[in-house]
Amino acid sequence: MVDGGSCDATVATAMDLGFTVLETAGPGGRGAQLNLGAAQAKADTLLFLHCDTRLPDNFHKALLSCLKDTDTILGAFSLGIDRGGWRLSLITAVANIRSRLLRMPYGDQALFIGRENFEKLGGFPEVPIMEDFMLVQKARQQGKVRTLPQKVQTSARRWQQLGPFRTTCINQLMLLGYFMGVTPEKLAAFYRKRK
């Protein structure tokens, strides 16, 4: 696990469970954290999991089967949000359709990739925000990006704090800003003000 300066019990919990905890704080945002974790990992297959997301049962079999297709550069699981009502169920359904049709999963869907392909892509961009989106865009240019039907379960905390409508609007504004050429630094400042 790589921690970027969390203020809650995440590090202590991870250590109690026997995980090795690396710490990074400074420029580069989550991209730097993810790259550090990849550099320290000893496996040929890399899985990037947010600390508030749980993997589906038998995830490793699905993941390895997906990457056996040599045309597949990167994969992810479908999105699930725990403790969600009908609004969050609708949001996840739309997100999963978008993820499959546009081949654009997000980081909270547990991205996975072979080390060789990860290194060919140059790893995650070390920017303040949107590092997962940028990596997936690069991967799409090199081959298949697949979203598996098995669902991760991501915490509903942020959706509950801000509300489903507001959270969705912020996410879409981030994408719009990115495509309009707004810098990651400005996007990150906009995002943090609205958390």
Helices and strands as residue ranges (DSSP letters): E 2-3, H 10-16, E 22-23, H 29-40, E 45-48, E 53-54, H 59-67, E 72-78, H 86-102, G 107-109, E 111-114, H 115-120, H 131-142, E 144-151, E 153-154, H 157-162, H 164-179, H 184-193
